[in-house]
């Protein structure tokens, strides 16, 4: 019988304990199977884990030498399992961001009595690591001896050189991938990677990129899903996002508005911005929809609907910066901006500020928004489940909202970033709001590209609007009960296309009117009306004006009578100086929305051709 890689013939209990402990760590991704959640690319994931263990064992030779590397995996194990069981996904870049930004006090408030259970589990896991380490130190039976280790090291070295060359000089793209990638996605990926596929990062040498056949067989994202060593990849991804966020923030780091309230005083005042998600204006009964999707908002006093609001672009990461900063609509496709958001102007004027979000904080769709969110005094992201069926409902924001309203600060700005009507629609509300049926409620992964589900999809979407109505009514009731000057502005980031008529497309990114027309309204308390009667008068005067999300920044500052050099009151619909401006939308290039035609049942926004002279 040929010798084994390890000098072991008959496994001892210590050897079995070590090997079974490592096997248990490796099987963490497969917990999804027990939860009826399939593992994507399971065979690839298994191969990655075998290769990772082989590499670590070959380099360090014995477990006692590399067991220290497993401390993060052991200690993160309870959190990983918790997130898999309750939120359907493991630790992500977003979760690492929450951990990094949550203070011990906030963590204790969130965990409550559960903190003692968590501490007990952590103590048990730490004891497990210590026992495994002691077993590894006391045995040499798992040392990797013989020529096979050197062969493995040689292969690892060759792969490392190949990977380093590919990183430095790039690698050929498969033709199919190149053809299918959109120009915007390619540009974004190139920017995030730090350059094109052929440019040298360090050496400056003009060497050719790797051919397609020599590309590394395992993408970085696949390694992230593995365990335990994939945790290091998640840390690297988190570092990249933080660095990218810092780069975006650097352009505006020294920016100041020089803002202040026109007549500063100590009167308590609360301004709230609610950012909606994927909400379509014509599905709100507040704006004439046949179904009663807004029964509660319709009964609210001092609520002024804004029926003609246009968003410049139908993507969250691009549209929200236009809402909350002076970023021009036609610059919305560019990452970064040289100015800060209205949050900083409020802080300069003496307001304490909150950003409370049920979205996620990091990722290609979210990081540009996080740059602005982190201007707030208090930043809290509550969504541990991403956009899955395990996501928190928007009502999770009620508790941090209560905390913010109870804060002793007399001047407050609160931003609520909701999950709204984000797909999967039926997972954005509890069953009690499943009013219009048949719906998609209870269907785990409906195929949204299947036009046969059109009736269910539309019913589920309307149910999300009904839930949004309830959520907003609860927020307004809380503001009204404070009996103080308070105002709230709601606006959605973009709408949705929903297989309208004979249209065979759904969701967003399709240049349709359904995606550009967004619901918006302003509400004010009686006390706010007494404090700012002229603003209320102008609000009522301009409520049917042709507005765009570019108006929101200027109006939000005007809501609290905040003045600053270079202000544009003509863009605030609370000002007598208000004037209409061109409403640009990103539809086959920048198009004047009010000088466009609507094509077909999809109602695509098409710029009118200039008349021939």
N, C-alpha and C positions, 0 to 999 in steps of 0.2 A: 504493500500500500504506500503510495507516494506521501511525502510529508505535507501536512497542512500549513497554510500561511501562518497560523498561530501555533506555538509549541504547546499543543493541548491534544490529548487523546480522549480522555474521559472528562466531561465537564463536571467541575465541582460546583457546589451551591453558590459560592461567591461569583464564579464565572456566569452561571445562569442568571443570577440577580443582576449583574452588570448588563448582560446582553438583553435581558427582558426589559430592563429600565430603558435602554436605548431604543428597543423596538417600540415600547409604549410611546416614547416621544415621537418616533417616526410615524406612528399611526394616527396622530392627532388630526391631520386633514381628513381622515376617513370617518371621523365622528359624524360628518355630514350624512353618511349612509344610514346611520342609526336614526337620523332625524328625517328620513325620506327626502334627503336633498342630495342628488347625485354629485359625485366628484368629477369635475371637468378635466378631461385629458388625464385620466387616472394612471394609465400606463406610462405616460411621459413623466408624470409626477413621481411615480415609483422609481423610474430610471434616474431621475434627478437626485432623489434621496440616496439611492445606492451609490451613485457617483460621488456625492458629497461626503458620505461616511468613508468611502474608500480613500478619498483625497486626504481627509483629516487624519485617518489612521495611518496612512502611508507617511505623511509628513512628520507626525509626532511619535509614531511607533507604538506607544502604549497609552491606554486610557488615562492613566494617572497624570500624563503630561498634557492631555487636551481637555480633561474634565472641567477645568476652570472655564473653558469657552462656553460651557453649557449652562452656566449660572443664569444668564438672561432667559434662556428657554425654560428652565425649571421654574423660575420665579414668575414668568409671564404665563405659564401654563393655566393657572386658574382663570385668568382674564380671557385667554384664548377660548377656553371651553365655555365660559359664561357667554361670550359674544356669539359663539357658534350656536349655542342652545337657544338663546333668547333673541338674537338678531340675525341669525343665518349667515354670518360672515366672521372671519377671524380678525385679529388686530390688523388695522390698516394705517396708512399714513395719516388719515383723518383722526383715528383714535389716538395715535401717538401725539398728534397736535393737541387734542383735548387733555391728555395726561400732562403734557409739558406746560399747559397754560392754566390748569386748574390748581388753585391754592389748596393747602391742607384743610383750611376752614370750609371751602366750598365742597371739597370731597366728603368731609364729615357730614355736612348738611345733606348732601345727595344720598349718601349711604344710610344715614340714620342708624337704627339698631343693627343693620346688616353688617356694619363695620366690624363687629366682633366675630361674626362668622368668617368674614374675609381674612381677618388676622389669624384666626385658628387654622384656616386652610393654608395660609402662607407659611405658618410655622411647620405644619406637616410636610409641605413641599420642601422647605429648607432642610428638615430632618432627612427626607428622602435623598436630597442631593448629598448631604454629609455622609450618609450610610453608603451610598454608591461610591463616593470618593474614597472612603476608608477601604472598601473592598478592592477598588482599583489600585490603591497604594500597596496593599498587602499581597498582591499576586503579580507574577510575571508571566502567568500562563496565557495572557491575551496579547503578549507582545507580538508584533508582526516581524518575523524573522525570515531570512532566506532571500534568494534572488528575486522572488516575485515582487517584493516591496520595491526593489530598485527599478524593475520594469514599470511598475505603477508610477513611480516618481518621474521616470523618463517620459512617460505618456502625459503626465500632468504638466511637466515643463514644456513639452511641445505644444500642448493645448493653450497654456498660458501665453507663450510667445505668439501663437496665432491670434489669440484674443487681443493681445496688446497691439499687434500690427493692425488688426481690424479697427480697433478704437482710434489709433493714431492716423491711419490713412483711409479709413472707410472700407465699405464692402459693397459689392454689386447688389443692386436691387433686382428681385425677380420681376420680369416684365409685367406679369399679371397684377402684382402688387402696385407697381408704379402706375399702371393704367387706371386702377380702381381708386387710388388715393386722390382725394380732392386737393386742389391747389392750396386752399387755406389750411388744411390739415398738414400738408407737407411743409408749408412755410412755418407753421407753429412748431412742428416737431424739430425742424432745423434750428429755429431760434432757441428752443429749449435745450437742444443737444450741444449748442455752442458753436455750430457751424455746419457746413455741408458735408456730404458723404466723402468728398475727395480732399478736403483741406486737412493738412497736418495740424494737430493740436499743440505739439510741443517742439518737435525738431525743425519744422519748416522744410523738410526734405520733400522734393517733388516725386514721391514714389506712387506707383499705381495702387488703387484699392484692391482688396482681396476679390478674386473671382467669386461668382455666385456659389459655386460648389464648395468653396472653402469657408463659407459663413458658419459661425458657431451654430450648432443644431438646436440649442436651447435658448429661447428668448429670456431676457431678464425677468419679465413679468411672470413666466412660468416658475422660475426659481423662487419668486416671492411667496408663492402659495405653499411651498414645501416647509417641512418642520423637522428638526429644530433650526437648521442653518438658514432657512429662508427668513428667519427673524432678523438676521443681519442685513439681508437685502431690503427688508422693510425699513430698517433704520437708515440705510443709504438713500432710499427713496424719500424718506422724511427729510433728510438733510438736503437733498436736492430741492425739494419744495420750499424749505425754509430759505435756502440760498436764493432761489428764484424770487420768492416773496421779498427778500431783502433788496434784490436788484430792482424790482418794481418800485419798492418804497423809497429807494435812494433818490429817484428823480424828483421827489416832492418833499424830501426830508426837512428842508429848511423853509418850506413854503408857509406863509402866514397871510390870512385875510385882512388882519387889522380890524376885526369885527367887534361890534358892541351893540347893545340895545339902545335904540334912539332915546328912550326915557327910562333908564335903568332904575329899578326899585326892588323892594323885597316882597312883592306880591307873589304868592305861590303860583306856579305856571307849569303845565305839562303839555308837551307837544309829542305826538306819536306818529310815526310813519309805519304803515304796514305794507310790505312788499309782497304782492301776490305772485303765484307761480302758475304758468300755463293756463291762465284764466281767460276765457273768451267772452267778449262783451255781449254778444247777442244771445248768450245762454243765461243772462241775468234777467229775471222778471222786472228788476228795477229799471231796465232799459227796454222793456216791451216784450220779452219772451213769453210765449203762451203758457208754459209751465210755471207754477208758482215756486220758483227756486229761491226767492228772497222774501219769505213771509215775515221775518223778524226785522230786517233792515227797512222794509217798507213802512213799518210802524214807528220807526225812530224819528223823534222830533229833531230839528236842526241838522238833518242829513241832506246834503245837496249833491245829487248825482251829476257827474260830468260825462255827458253822453258822447262826446266826440274827441276822444284821446287816441293818439297814434304813437306806437313805439317804433323806434328807428330800425330795430333789427330783432329777429325772432330767435334769440339765444340768450340764456340767462347771463352768462359771463360777459357778454357784450352789451346787453341792454341795461343791466343794473347800474354800472358806472355812469351811464348817461343820466339816470334818474337822480343819483345822489351827488353828482359833481358837475362842474362846468365843462366836462368833456363834450366837445361838439359831436353831434350825431355822426357826421361824416368822418370822424376819427375813431368811431367805436370799434372798428375792426383791428385797431392797433393796440397791442398790449402796453400797459403803463400809461401814466399821465403825469404831467409836471406839477399838478396841483393836488391838494387834498380835497376831501369831501365836505359836505355841509356840516358833518359832525364836528370837525375842527373849528368851523366858524361858530357853532353853538358853544363849544368849550371856551373860545376866546371871549364870548359874551357872558360867561359866568354860569353856564348850564352844566350840570352833571349829566353824563351821557351813557347810554346803554345800547349794546347791539346784542339782541337775543334772537338766535337763529335755530330753526328746525331743518336747515339745509346742512351740508357738510363743508368743512373748512379748507380742505386741500384737494387738489386734483385739477385736471385740465379744464374743468368747467367752473371751478370755484376759487382758485387762488387769487385771480385778479380782484374779486370781490373782497376777499379776506384782507387785502392791503388796506382797503377803506374801513372795513369793520374794526380793525385793530387800532384805529384812531380813538375809539370810544374808551371811556374810563373803565367800563365793565363789559367784557366780551364773554358770551356764553353760547356754545354750540351744544344743542341738546339731542341731536339725532345720531344715535349709535348704529342705526341699521341702514344707513345710506338711503338708496331709493328702492329698497326691496320691500317684501311683504312684512318685514320685521321693523320697518321704520316707525318711529313714534308718530302719533297723530299730532296735529298742530296744537291741540289742547295742552300738550306738554309745556307750552310756553306760558301757561297761566301762572304757575308758581313763580318762575323768575320775574314775571310781570308784577305779581303781588309784592315780591321783595323790592323791586325797583320803586313801586309806588309808595311803599312804606319807608323808603329811605328819607332821612331828615333833610336832604337838600331841597331848597325851595324852588329852584329852577331845574326842570328835568326835560331831557330829550330821550325818547325811547324808540328804538327801531326794532320791529318784529319782522323777521324774514321767514315766511311760511313755506310749507311744502305744497300747500294749495291743491292744485289739480294735476300734479306731476304723475305721469304713468308709473305704475299700473293704477288706473283710476279707482278701482274697487278697493284698493288697499289704503286709500287716503281718508276713509271714514269708517266709523263703527257700523255694525249691522243695523242699528236703529235708524240709520239714515239711508238704508237701501230701499228707497221709496219707489223708484221707477224700475219696473222689472219687465221682461227678464234682463238681468244684469250679469256682470262678470264676477259678482261677489262669490267668494269661495273657490274660484278657479285659480289655481296657483300660477300658471304661466300661460296665459292666453296668447295665441299667435296674433299679434296686432296687425301683421301684414295680410291676414286672412279677411277679405272684405265680407265674408259670410257672418262675421261677428258684429257687423255694423250696428244692428239694433241694440245688442247688449252693450257694446262699447259706448254708444251715445247715452243710453240710460245710466250707465255707471258714471259717465262724465257729468251728467246733470245732477247726480247724487253728490258729487264732490262740491258742486256749487251750493247745494242745499246745506252741506256741512260747513262750508266757508261762511255762509250766511249766519249760521248759529255761532261759529267761532267769533266772527266780527261783532255780533250782537252782544256776546259775553264781554268782549273787550270794552265796548261802548258803555255797557252797564257799570263796569268797574270804574271807568273814568267819570261817569255821571254821578256815581255815589260819592265821589270825593268832594263834590260841591266846591270846586275850584275852577279857575280858568283853565280849560283844556281844549285841545283841538286834535283831530286825527285826520290824516290824509291816507287814503288807500289807493294804490295803483298796482296793476299786474305788470310783470316783466314782458310777457308776450302771450299770445293766444294759441289756439290749436286748430288744425284742419281735421275734420272728422268724417271723411267719405261723404261730403256734402253733395246731395243730388246724385249726379252721375260721376262726380269726382272720385278717382280711385287712389287718392293719396290721403294719408293721415299724419297727425302729429305736427311738428314744426320744422322750419327750414325750407319751406316750399314757396315762399314769396306770395302768399295769399292774403287777401283782405282779412280773413278770419284770424290770422296770426298777428297782423299789425294793429287791428282795432282792439283796445284793451279796456276793461272796466276800471273806473276810477270814481271816487267821491270824496267829499270833505264833510266832516262832522265837527260841530263845535258845541260846547256846553253853554248854558245860559250865562254863566259867569264870564266866559270868553266873549260872548256877544256884547255884554255890558262893557267889557274892557276895550274891545276893538270893534265898535259899531261900524266904523267906516270900512273896515276890511270885510265884514259880513255883507255890507251893502254892495261892494265890488264883486264879491263872490257870487251873489245872486245876479248881478248884472252880467257877469261873464260866464255863467254856468254852461251856456250852450255854445261857447266859443270853440273854434277849431284849435285844439291844444295838442301838444306833443309831450313826450316824456322829458324833453329838454326844458320844458316850463317848470318841472317839479322842483329842481334845485332852488330856483329863484323864488318860487312860491313858498317853499319850506322855510326859507330864511325870513321872508316877509310875514309868515304866520306869527312869528315871535317878535316882529318889528326889529329885526337885526339888520343893522346898516354896516356897510363896509365900502372902502374906496373901489371904484370901478363897478359898482353894482349895476344890474340891468333891470330896473323895476318894470320896464316895458315887457319883460318876459314873465312877470308875476301876475296871475289872474286875480290877485287880491288888491292890485294897485290900480288907481285911476289912469296911470300912464300905460297900461297894458296895450300892446299892439300885436296883431297876428304876424307870424313869421312863417317862412317856408318849412313845410313838414317833410323832411327827407326820410326815405325808407330804403333799405338795402334790398332792392329787387331788380336783379339783372343790371347791376350798377346802381349808383345813387339816383333815385327817382323822386321827383316832386309828387307826393301822394295826391295832392289836390289837382294835379294836372296829368292824371293817368287814367287809363281805361282798365276795366276789370274783365278778364278773359274767362269765359266758360263757367261751369258750375264750381270749379275750384277758385274762381274769382282771383286769378293771378293779377298782380299789380304790374301793368305794362305802361311804360312812359309813352306819352303821345308823341308822334313824329311831328317835327316842326312843319308848319304850313309852307308850301312852296310859294315863293313870290313871283 
